[in-house]
């Protein structure tokens, strides 16, 4: 922008960077993240479609106002998820960036972390302390843990006390 900036650079913690006053979050991910993120995006998109279909298929929909705020919220979240999914690079190998509204990105990171750690725990229960086949699962869980910690550092940063821009979307 200007050579004589008055604003501080964007908050950056490892692989996560807040944009604006954390309205948007840019997260640098690796190929280890890709399968878990795709799975999380697919699950969340399918759940939203089911919720939207259920809202349209209910008998009280005929009497519901056409500007139903919940239906609008579901549509907007679905639109954002589809846009984020479409923004993933093709082919899927190598590092990439996930960019979106902070609240939604943080939820996707948390859901992906939960799934990766759950898969790791299930694998460890089945095969002992360090099964050779669990290397990819260990790496995926480690990658999501690092990303979640980086996102938490950005999320915790605040210019104003009492302001919660994370849930603005």
LOTORLO-619221 format. One line per 3 residues: number of its first residue (from 1); their letters; for each residue x, y negated, z of N, C-alpha, C. Coordinates in steps of 0.05 Angstrom, whole numbers, plus 5000, padded with zeros to 4 digits. Layout:
N
NUM> A> X:Y:Z:X:Y:Z:X:Y:Z ~ ...
END
This chain:
169
1> XXX> 5017:5024:5000:5000:5000:5000:5018:4975:5000 ~ 5022:4963:5023:5038:4939:5025:5065:4945:5036 ~ 5086:4932:5027:5112:4937:5039:5114:4928:5068
4> XXX> 5099:4908:5076:5099:4898:5103:5074:4908:5118 ~ 5073:4934:5122:5050:4946:5135:5047:4936:5163 ~ 5022:4934:5172:5017:4928:5200:5006:4952:5215
7> XXX> 4996:4971:5200:4986:4996:5212:5008:5016:5215 ~ 5006:5032:5236:5024:5054:5240:5019:5075:5219 ~ 5039:5092:5213:5034:5114:5195:5013:5133:5206
10> XXX> 5001:5149:5188:4981:5168:5197:4993:5187:5217 ~ 4977:5195:5236:4985:5214:5257:4992:5240:5244 ~ 5015:5252:5249:5023:5276:5237:5034:5295:5258
13> XXX> 5023:5319:5259:5032:5339:5278:5037:5365:5263 ~ 5062:5370:5257:5068:5394:5242:5055:5395:5215 ~ 5035:5412:5212:5022:5416:5187:4995:5401:5184
16> XXX> 4988:5386:5204:4962:5372:5204:4966:5342:5204 ~ 4950:5328:5189:4952:5299:5188:4924:5287:5188 ~ 4919:5269:5207:4894:5254:5208:4894:5232:5187
19> XXX> 4872:5228:5173:4870:5207:5154:4849:5187:5163 ~ 4854:5162:5162:4836:5142:5174:4837:5145:5204 ~ 4815:5140:5217:4814:5144:5246:4803:5172:5250
22> XXX> 4817:5191:5238:4811:5220:5239:4783:5226:5227 ~ 4775:5210:5207:4750:5217:5193:4755:5242:5176 ~ 4779:5244:5166:4786:5266:5149:4812:5279:5160
25> XXX> 4814:5304:5155:4838:5319:5164:4850:5333:5140 ~ 4876:5330:5138:4891:5343:5116:4909:5364:5130 ~ 4905:5389:5123:4920:5411:5136:4936:5426:5115
28> XXX> 4962:5428:5119:4979:5443:5101:4979:5473:5109 ~ 4971:5489:5090:4968:5518:5095:4987:5534:5076 ~ 4990:5559:5083:5008:5577:5067:4991:5600:5056
31> XXX> 5005:5617:5041:4992:5640:5030:4981:5658:5052 ~ 4994:5658:5075:4984:5674:5098:4956:5665:5107 ~ 4950:5640:5104:4925:5629:5113:4902:5636:5093
34> XXX> 4909:5639:5068:4889:5640:5046:4867:5661:5050 ~ 4873:5686:5055:4852:5706:5057:4832:5699:5080 ~ 4843:5691:5103:4826:5684:5126:4809:5660:5120
37> XXX> 4820:5640:5107:4804:5616:5101:4782:5622:5081 ~ 4789:5638:5060:4769:5645:5040:4746:5661:5053 ~ 4753:5679:5071:4733:5695:5085:4715:5677:5102
40> XXX> 4727:5659:5117:4712:5640:5134:4694:5622:5117 ~ 4704:5612:5095:4688:5595:5077:4664:5611:5066 ~ 4670:5636:5057:4648:5652:5046:4627:5659:5067
43> XXX> 4635:5666:5091:4616:5672:5112:4599:5648:5120 ~ 4612:5625:5122:4598:5601:5131:4579:5592:5109 ~ 4587:5593:5084:4570:5586:5061:4546:5604:5060
46> XXX> 4550:5630:5063:4528:5649:5062:4508:5644:5085 ~ 4519:5638:5109:4501:5632:5132:4485:5607:5127 ~ 4497:5587:5115:4482:5562:5109:4460:5567:5088
49> XXX> 4467:5583:5068:4447:5589:5048:4423:5604:5060 ~ 4429:5623:5078:4408:5637:5092:4390:5618:5108 ~ 4403:5600:5122:4388:5580:5139:4371:5562:5121
52> XXX> 4382:5553:5099:4366:5537:5080:4343:5552:5069 ~ 4348:5577:5061:4326:5594:5050:4305:5598:5071 ~ 4313:5603:5096:4293:5608:5117:4276:5582:5122
55> XXX> 4288:5559:5120:4274:5534:5124:4254:5529:5101 ~ 4261:5538:5077:4243:5534:5054:4221:5555:5054 ~ 4227:5579:5064:4208:5601:5063:4188:5602:5086
58> XXX> 4191:5585:5106:4173:5586:5129:4147:5573:5122 ~ 4125:5583:5134:4098:5572:5128:4095:5542:5135 ~ 4109:5533:5156:4106:5506:5164:4121:5486:5146
61> XXX> 4135:5497:5125:4150:5480:5107:4131:5463:5091 ~ 4107:5473:5085:4088:5458:5069:4080:5433:5083 ~ 4079:5434:5110:4072:5410:5125:4096:5394:5134
64> XXX> 4120:5404:5130:4144:5390:5138:4149:5367:5119 ~ 4159:5345:5129:4166:5323:5111:4188:5330:5091 ~ 4187:5319:5067:4207:5326:5047:4235:5317:5055
67> XXX> 4237:5298:5073:4263:5288:5082:4270:5300:5109 ~ 4266:5326:5112:4273:5340:5136:4302:5336:5142 ~ 4309:5324:5165:4337:5318:5171:4355:5343:5174
70> XXX> 4344:5364:5185:4359:5389:5188:4366:5401:5161 ~ 4347:5401:5143:4351:5412:5116:4372:5394:5102 ~ 4371:5368:5105:4391:5350:5093:4418:5356:5104
73> XXX> 4420:5360:5130:4446:5366:5143:4457:5392:5133 ~ 4441:5412:5130:4450:5438:5120:4459:5436:5091 ~ 4444:5421:5075:4453:5417:5047:4479:5403:5045
76> XXX> 4483:5382:5061:4508:5367:5061:4531:5384:5070 ~ 4528:5400:5090:4550:5417:5099:4556:5438:5078 ~ 4535:5449:5065:4540:5468:5043:4555:5455:5020
79> XXX> 4547:5430:5013:4560:5416:4992:4590:5412:4998 ~ 4596:5404:5023:4623:5399:5031:4640:5425:5031 ~ 4628:5447:5040:4642:5473:5040:4648:5482:5012
82> XXX> 4628:5479:4994:4633:5487:4966:4654:5469:4953 ~ 4655:5444:4960:4675:5426:4949:4703:5434:4959 ~ 4704:5440:4985:4730:5449:4997:4739:5475:4984
85> XXX> 4721:5493:4980:4728:5519:4967:4737:5515:4938 ~ 4724:5497:4924:4732:5491:4896:4759:5477:4895 ~ 4767:5464:4917:4793:5450:4918:4816:5468:4923
88> XXX> 4811:5494:4929:4833:5512:4934:4847:5518:4907 ~ 4874:5519:4907:4888:5523:4882:4885:5551:4871 ~ 4887:5552:4844:4886:5578:4831:4911:5580:4814
91> XXX> 4928:5599:4816:4926:5623:4831:4930:5619:4861 ~ 4922:5638:4877:4922:5634:4906:4949:5636:4921 ~ 4971:5641:4907:4997:5644:4920:5009:5617:4927
94> XXX> 5024:5616:4948:5039:5592:4955:5024:5573:4973 ~ 5038:5552:4981:5026:5533:5000:5004:5517:4986 ~ 4985:5507:5002:4963:5491:4992:4953:5473:5014
97> XXX> 4935:5455:5007:4925:5435:5027:4895:5439:5029 ~ 4885:5439:5054:4857:5438:5059:4850:5410:5069 ~ 4832:5397:5055:4825:5369:5062:4795:5367:5064
100> XXX> 4786:5355:5086:4757:5352:5090:4751:5336:5115 ~ 4725:5333:5121:4717:5319:5145:4730:5332:5169 ~ 4740:5317:5188:4754:5328:5211:4738:5349:5225
103> XXX> 4714:5344:5232:4698:5363:5247:4695:5389:5233 ~ 4690:5388:5207:4687:5413:5192:4713:5428:5188 ~ 4735:5413:5183:4761:5426:5181:4768:5440:5207
106> XXX> 4764:5426:5230:4770:5438:5256:4754:5463:5261 ~ 4728:5463:5253:4712:5487:5257:4722:5510:5239 ~ 4730:5504:5214:4740:5524:5197:4766:5536:5208
109> XXX> 4783:5519:5219:4808:5528:5231:4802:5546:5255 ~ 4784:5537:5272:4777:5553:5296:4764:5580:5288 ~ 4747:5580:5268:4734:5605:5259:4755:5624:5247
112> XXX> 4773:5613:5231:4794:5630:5219:4813:5640:5240 ~ 4820:5624:5259:4837:5633:5281:4824:5656:5297 ~ 4798:5652:5303:4783:5673:5318:4784:5699:5302
115> XXX> 4779:5698:5276:4778:5722:5260:4806:5735:5259 ~ 4827:5719:5256:4854:5730:5254:4863:5743:5280 ~ 4857:5730:5302:4865:5741:5328:4848:5766:5334
118> XXX> 4823:5765:5326:4806:5789:5330:4816:5813:5314 ~ 4824:5808:5289:4835:5830:5272:4861:5840:5284 ~ 4878:5822:5295:4903:5830:5307:4897:5847:5332
121> XXX> 4879:5838:5349:4872:5853:5373:4861:5881:5366 ~ 4844:5883:5346:4833:5908:5338:4855:5927:5328 ~ 4874:5916:5312:4896:5932:5302:4915:5942:5324
124> XXX> 4919:5925:5343:4937:5933:5365:4924:5955:5382 ~ 4898:5954:5386:4884:5974:5401:4886:6001:5387 ~ 4885:6000:5361:4885:6025:5345:4913:6037:5343
127> XXX> 4934:6020:5341:4960:6031:5335:4983:6026:5354 ~ 4977:6019:5378:4999:6014:5397:5009:5986:5396 ~ 5033:5982:5407:5044:5955:5411:5051:5941:5385
130> XXX> 5066:5954:5367:5075:5941:5342:5072:5959:5318 ~ 5048:5964:5309:5046:5982:5286:5058:5968:5261 ~ 5072:5984:5245:5085:5973:5221:5065:5961:5202
133> XXX> 5042:5971:5201:5022:5961:5182:5009:5935:5190 ~ 5015:5926:5214:5003:5902:5224:5019:5876:5219 ~ 5041:5878:5203:5058:5855:5199:5042:5832:5187
136> XXX> 5026:5838:5166:5010:5816:5154:4990:5805:5173 ~ 4978:5821:5190:4959:5812:5210:4973:5795:5231 ~ 4997:5803:5239:5012:5787:5258:5019:5760:5246
139> XXX> 5028:5760:5221:5036:5735:5208:5012:5717:5204 ~ 4989:5728:5197:4965:5711:5194:4957:5699:5220 ~ 4957:5715:5241:4949:5704:5268:4969:5683:5276
142> XXX> 4994:5687:5272:5014:5667:5279:5011:5641:5264 ~ 5005:5644:5238:5001:5620:5222:4976:5604:5231 ~ 4955:5618:5237:4930:5604:5247:4934:5592:5274
145> XXX> 4950:5605:5291:4956:5594:5318:4971:5568:5315 ~ 4992:5568:5298:5007:5543:5293:4989:5521:5282 ~ 4973:5528:5263:4955:5508:5251:4935:5497:5272
148> XXX> 4924:5514:5288:4905:5505:5309:4919:5487:5328 ~ 4943:5493:5336:4958:5475:5354:4964:5448:5342 ~ 4972:5448:5316:4977:5423:5302:4951:5406:5300
151> XXX> 4929:5420:5294:4903:5405:5292:4895:5394:5319 ~ 4900:5409:5340:4893:5399:5367:4909:5374:5374 ~ 4935:5373:5366:4951:5350:5371:4940:5325:5357
154> XXX> 4932:5329:5332:4920:5306:5317:4893:5299:5329 ~ 4877:5319:5336:4851:5314:5348:4853:5299:5375 ~ 4873:5305:5390:4877:5293:5417:4886:5264:5415
157> XXX> 4897:5256:5393:4907:5229:5390:4883:5210:5387 ~ 4883:5189:5402:4861:5169:5401:4872:5141:5404 ~ 4863:5123:5387:4870:5095:5389:4853:5082:5411
160> XXX> 4828:5090:5413:4809:5078:5432:4799:5099:5451 ~ 4800:5093:5476:4789:5111:5497:4759:5113:5494 ~ 4749:5138:5495:4720:5142:5494:4709:5145:5466
163> XXX> 4725:5143:5445:4716:5145:5418:4721:5174:5409 ~ 4701:5186:5397:4703:5214:5387:4698:5215:5357 ~ 4717:5207:5341:4712:5207:5312:4711:5235:5300
166> XXX> 4719:5255:5315:4720:5283:5304:4693:5292:5295 ~ 4672:5285:5309:4645:5295:5303:4628:5275:5288 ~ 4641:5258:5273:4626:5238:5258:4613:5249:5233
169> X> 4623:5271:5222:4612:5281:5197:4584:5291:5202
END
